[in-house]
């Protein structure tokens, strides 16, 4: 009787909420049921037979590849050019990239150490275009925030957010978002007149990560690679980016889009490097691609 009631409740819930919400609530319920079973409180899972709701890929936040190309052509400061390219090429979250310090970078390997959600230490990878910009951005700085404001830090700014060599403060998420939105207003509204720019709305920084992962999924990046690049905990959470069902072997790629795991730990001297386990995951699928394909 209980399974039928739960099925009816799930169907009613699905009629009122989006598929992602229903699937998330079902996942939470199943985790609780699993714990109750281990405690011996119940014997069977009453949610067996209730399937996951198909969630269509979220295309609203995706920037087309020609829009990304137009973004790179904008005449902006070196700081913004480096930041935006790193966000898209690494598929990292904006707050993670803005918290990077110069000492967190491994320039030769194109890796960066970040603090992810929950405080865990994780790693992101960028490509040649970002690697070429970083030395110009950091100049001779060897420590302190990577992305800095244009002015000296105000009194009371935490020491960790101040460059010890220039005295400038770490660029905040709010300001980085403002700069990106202001510079992308005409790109977001190609038919609008430049005279109306003050009334237009541009893009948000999060769309760079969303677009990068969607482009990877559409290019049939293998599921393990997509999981490693996104740093999501489950395959199901990635389906918002993909038109196809994840979890199966990838087919033929239309273009290489992820070199983030193209590393041979033994050749690169990374045997003891924190990212060596990731490097071993997908070197086989990627070893036939040349790094010269990437910008």
C-alpha positions in Angstrom: 0.0 0.0 0.0 2.8 2.4 0.9 4.6 2.1 -2.4 1.4 3.0 -4.3 0.8 6.0 -2.0 4.4 7.2 -2.5 4.1 6.8 -6.3 1.0 9.0 -6.3 2.7 11.6 -4.1 5.7 11.6 -6.4 3.5 12.0 -9.5 1.6 14.9 -7.9 4.9 16.5 -6.8 6.2 16.2 -10.4 3.2 18.1 -11.7 4.0 21.0 -9.5 7.9 21.1 -9.5 10.6 20.7 -12.0 12.3 17.4 -12.6 15.6 18.3 -10.9 13.7 19.1 -7.7 11.7 15.9 -7.7 14.8 13.8 -8.4 16.7 15.5 -5.7 13.9 14.9 -3.1 13.6 11.2 -4.3 17.4 10.8 -3.8 17.2 12.2 -0.3 14.3 9.9 0.6 16.2 6.9 -0.7 19.3 7.7 1.3 17.1 8.0 4.5 15.4 4.7 3.7 18.7 3.0 3.2 19.8 4.2 6.6 16.5 3.0 8.2 17.1 -0.4 6.6 20.6 -0.6 8.0 19.2 0.2 11.5 16.7 -2.7 11.0 13.7 -0.3 11.3 12.2 -1.3 7.9 12.9 -4.3 5.6 12.1 -3.1 2.1 12.4 0.1 0.1 8.9 1.5 -0.6 10.3 3.7 -3.4 11.3 0.8 -5.6 9.4 1.2 -8.9 9.4 5.0 -8.7 11.6 6.1 -11.6 13.7 9.3 -12.0 12.0 12.1 -13.9 13.7 13.0 -17.2 15.1 16.4 -16.9 15.7 18.3 -20.2 19.1 20.0 -20.5 19.1 23.6 -19.4 19.8 25.6 -22.5 18.9 29.0 -21.1 22.3 29.6 -19.6 24.4 28.3 -22.5 26.4 30.6 -24.6 26.9 29.6 -28.2 30.4 29.0 -29.4 30.3 32.1 -31.6 29.3 34.1 -28.5 32.3 32.7 -26.6 34.5 33.7 -29.6 33.0 37.2 -29.6 33.8 37.4 -25.9 37.5 36.7 -26.5 37.5 39.6 -29.0 36.4 42.2 -26.5 38.9 44.9 -25.8 39.2 44.5 -22.0 41.9 44.6 -19.3 44.4 41.8 -18.9 42.8 40.9 -15.6 39.4 40.3 -17.1 40.8 38.5 -20.2 42.7 36.1 -18.0 39.9 35.6 -15.5 37.2 34.9 -18.1 39.4 32.6 -20.2 40.3 30.6 -17.0 36.7 30.3 -16.0 35.6 28.9 -19.3 38.6 26.7 -20.1 38.7 25.2 -16.6 34.8 25.1 -16.1 35.5 26.2 -12.5 33.1 28.2 -10.4 33.8 32.0 -10.3 34.2 32.2 -6.5 36.8 29.4 -6.7 38.9 31.2 -9.3 38.6 34.5 -7.5 40.0 32.9 -4.4 43.1 31.7 -6.1 46.4 32.9 -4.8 49.6 33.2 -6.9 51.2 30.5 -4.8 48.3 28.1 -5.6 49.4 28.0 -9.3 51.5 25.3 -11.0 52.3 27.2 -14.2 54.3 24.4 -15.9 51.5 21.9 -15.4 48.7 24.4 -15.9 47.1 23.4 -12.7 45.7 25.5 -9.9 44.7 24.5 -6.3 41.3 25.8 -5.2 39.1 25.6 -2.2 35.8 24.0 -3.4 32.4 23.8 -1.8 32.6 22.5 1.7 36.2 23.6 2.1 37.7 20.7 0.2 41.0 21.2 -1.7 40.6 20.4 -5.4 42.4 21.1 -8.6 41.5 22.9 -11.8 43.3 22.9 -15.2 43.6 25.6 -17.8 44.8 25.6 -21.3 47.5 27.3 -23.4 45.7 30.6 -23.9 45.3 31.1 -20.1 48.8 29.9 -19.5 50.2 32.6 -21.8 48.3 35.4 -20.0 49.1 34.4 -16.4 52.8 35.5 -16.4 51.8 38.9 -17.6 49.1 39.2 -14.9 51.3 38.0 -12.0 54.4 39.9 -13.2 57.0 39.4 -10.4 54.4 38.6 -7.7 55.1 35.3 -6.0 52.3 35.3 -3.4 49.0 36.9 -2.6 45.7 37.1 -4.5 45.8 36.4 -8.2 43.0 38.8 -9.2 43.4 42.2 -7.7 41.5 45.4 -7.6 42.9 48.5 -9.2 43.2 50.4 -5.9 45.0 49.9 -2.6 43.1 47.8 -0.1 41.0 49.8 2.4 42.0 49.7 6.1 40.6 46.6 7.8 40.9 44.3 4.8 41.9 40.8 5.9 45.6 40.1 5.3 44.8 37.1 3.2 42.9 39.3 0.8 45.7 41.8 0.3 48.7 41.5 -2.0 51.8 41.8 0.2 53.8 43.4 -2.7 51.3 45.9 -4.2 48.9 46.5 -1.3 45.9 46.0 -3.6 42.9 43.9 -2.5 41.5 40.7 -3.9 38.8 41.3 -6.5 35.4 40.5 -5.1 32.8 38.3 -6.7 30.4 41.3 -6.8 32.8 43.5 -8.6 33.9 40.8 -11.0 30.3 40.1 -11.9 29.6 43.8 -12.4 32.5 44.1 -14.8 31.5 41.0 -16.8 27.8 42.1 -17.0 28.7 45.6 -18.2 31.1 44.4 -20.9 28.7 41.8 -22.3 25.6 43.9 -22.7 25.9 44.4 -26.4 26.9 40.7 -26.9 23.8 39.7 -25.0 21.7 42.1 -27.0 23.1 42.1 -30.6 20.2 44.0 -32.1 20.3 46.8 -29.5 21.7 50.2 -30.2 24.9 51.1 -28.3 23.1 54.3 -27.3 20.8 52.1 -25.1 23.6 50.2 -23.4 22.8 51.6 -19.9 19.3 50.0 -20.1 20.6 46.6 -21.3 21.5 43.5 -19.2 24.6 41.4 -19.9 25.6 37.9 -19.0 26.5 36.4 -15.6 29.9 34.8 -14.8 28.2 31.5 -14.0 27.2 31.1 -17.6 30.9 30.5 -18.5 31.0 27.3 -16.4 27.6 26.2 -17.5 28.5 26.8 -21.2 31.8 25.0 -20.8 30.3 21.8 -19.3 27.4 21.9 -21.9 29.9 22.1 -24.8 31.9 19.3 -23.3 28.7 17.1 -23.0 27.6 17.9 -26.5 31.0 17.1 -27.9 30.5 13.6 -26.3 33.2 14.0 -23.7 33.3 10.7 -21.8 31.3 10.6 -18.5 34.3 10.0 -16.3 36.1 13.0 -17.9 33.1 15.2 -17.5 32.7 14.2 -13.9 36.4 15.0 -13.2 36.2 18.3 -15.1 33.0 19.5 -13.4 33.9 18.0 -10.0 30.3 17.0 -9.5 29.6 14.1 -7.1 27.2 12.2 -9.3 26.5 11.5 -13.0 22.8 12.4 -12.5 23.7 16.0 -11.6 25.5 16.4 -14.9 22.4 15.6 -17.0 21.3 19.2 -17.0 24.2 19.9 -19.4 23.6 17.0 -21.8 21.1 16.1 -24.5 22.3 12.5 -24.3 22.1 10.0 -21.4 25.2 10.0 -19.4 26.9 6.9 -18.0 27.6 5.1 -21.3 30.8 5.0 -23.4 31.4 8.1 -25.5 31.1 8.1 -29.2 33.2 9.9 -31.8 34.1 13.4 -30.7 33.5 16.4 -33.0 36.4 18.3 -31.5 38.7 17.9 -28.5 37.5 20.2 -25.7 39.2 19.1 -22.6 42.9 18.7 -22.0 42.5 19.0 -18.3 43.4 15.4 -17.8 45.9 15.0 -20.6 48.9 14.4 -18.3 51.2 11.4 -18.0 52.2 11.5 -14.3 55.5 9.6 -14.7 56.7 11.7 -17.6 55.6 15.0 -16.1 57.2 14.2 -12.7 53.8 14.2 -11.0 54.0 10.8 -9.3 53.6 12.6 -5.9 51.6 15.5 -7.2 48.1 15.8 -5.7 46.5 15.6 -9.1 48.2 12.4 -10.2 45.2 10.2 -9.6 43.1 12.5 -11.8 45.8 12.4 -14.5 45.6 8.6 -14.7 41.8 8.6 -15.2 41.6 9.6 -18.8 45.0 9.6 -20.4 44.0 6.8 -22.7 40.9 8.5 -24.3 42.9 11.7 -24.8 46.3 10.5 -25.9 45.5 10.8 -29.6 44.7 14.5 -29.4 47.4 17.1 -29.9 47.7 20.1 -27.5 48.1 22.3 -30.5 44.3 22.0 -31.0 43.7 24.2 -28.0 43.9 28.0 -27.6 
